[in-house]
Amino acid sequence: MDVSSSTGAVNNTVQIEALKKSMEVQERSVLKVLESADEQSKQMSAQKTGMGNSLNLTA
């Protein structure tokens, strides 16, 4: 009985660690998406105000 209960505890620990890792990966992924969206928003604002990095100065 002790062996099966300790095996269950080990399995639970492994599952918890796997879930933690999965959540960390998802968190990093969401942060990358948010940073990308923020960068795109800044670029769009800069282009609308004429302060963008792709100014067309030819006359």
ChimeraX attribute file (.defattr): number of C-alpha atoms within 10 A of each C-alpha:
attribute: neighborCount
match mode: 1-to-1
recipient: residues
	/A:1	5
	/A:2	7
	/A:3	8
	/A:4	9
	/A:5	10
	/A:6	11
	/A:7	11
	/A:8	12
	/A:9	12
	/A:10	12
	/A:11	12
	/A:12	12
	/A:13	12
	/A:14	12
	/A:15	12
	/A:16	12
	/A:17	12
	/A:18	12
	/A:19	12
	/A:20	12
	/A:21	12
	/A:22	11
	/A:23	12
	/A:24	12
	/A:25	12
	/A:26	12
	/A:27	12
	/A:28	11
	/A:29	12
	/A:30	12
	/A:31	12
	/A:32	12
	/A:33	12
	/A:34	12
	/A:35	12
	/A:36	12
	/A:37	12
	/A:38	12
	/A:39	12
	/A:40	12
	/A:41	12
	/A:42	13
	/A:43	16
	/A:44	14
	/A:45	13
	/A:46	15
	/A:47	14
	/A:48	10
	/A:49	9
	/A:50	12
	/A:51	12
	/A:52	14
	/A:53	9
	/A:54	10
	/A:55	10
	/A:56	8
	/A:57	5
	/A:58	4
	/A:59	3
